Amino acid sequence: MTEIYHKWEPIADLPEDYQDLSDPSFQDIAREWVEARKKIKTVLFDEFKEKISREWAIETGQVESVYHVDDNLAKTMIEDGLSSVELPSQTNGLGHLDPMLIIENHYDIVNSIYEYVRSGWQLVPYAIRGMHAAFVQNQDYAVGIKPTGGRVRIHLLKGEYKKWPNNPHTKDGLIHQYCPPEQVASEMERLLKMHESHMEDNVPPDIEAAWLHHRFIQIHPFQDGNGRVARALASLVYIKAGFFPPVVKAAGKPEYIDALDKANNGDLKPFTRYLSGLVAKTTLRCIDFARRFPDGGPSADPATDGA
């Protein structure tokens, strides 16, 4: 029998001392952002937000090796628009794909998150299943592992919880257990009830985003696409709090995985600070960008609608 590296357990709520998870430097930047945001006019803010959304759309698939985009092409797409370049079809372990089509799907998703926040809707299982269906709408299969150890293509259920275990093997051949299929629905209900309670208790967004992302990954409710959905959920928390979404880049994947692994072992602080560090960098970029326009930007009216 293969040795278990990480044994699945029901998700845990935040620790009593959860405030210690936050990075004080992020709180300083958050206070600076509140004041800076009042001075940045709508047109300027929307221009910057648009670029971050494009970057998020490109990178969230690269992290999972769904496709690859050359750095120079990615920069052009971020600055000039997704349609400013043509991307050739690619092949991954699941067959041929159109990377531009998938990136455009991701872009629609991040924009739908902004709309979700503006509408004030409550996060419910149905919404998360719909998000998953949107992420994988152009993917028909997932990779599974046979009992004998071989790899096999599995028909991907879009917007439906997994029917079979999806416990990956580490590079050392050990098993990392996720939630068993028969307990996914109840664990997702617990996850969202805890999240709703955290929102009522005004848990800081950097802490809640990391907690929600990590606990969702512990459940791993879908056969594939869990990482993309988890990052979207973390983004939703930050956007709702008036920040930009954390852009996890393929180049930063080792640090991302390492911080997640520490969270698996009970220490959520590194992951909290990893995500907040990404948001902090983006926030400071926006502040620096806005400083080029002493009057707050070209719009005649100051922005009042937040992020």
Helices and strands as residue ranges (DSSP letters): E 4-6, G 18-21, H 24-39, H 42-62, H 71-80, G 82-84, E 90-92, E 95-97, H 99-119, H 125-135, E 141-145, E 151-155, E 175-176, G 181-183, H 184-200, H 205-219, H 226-240, G 250-252, H 253-264, H 269-290
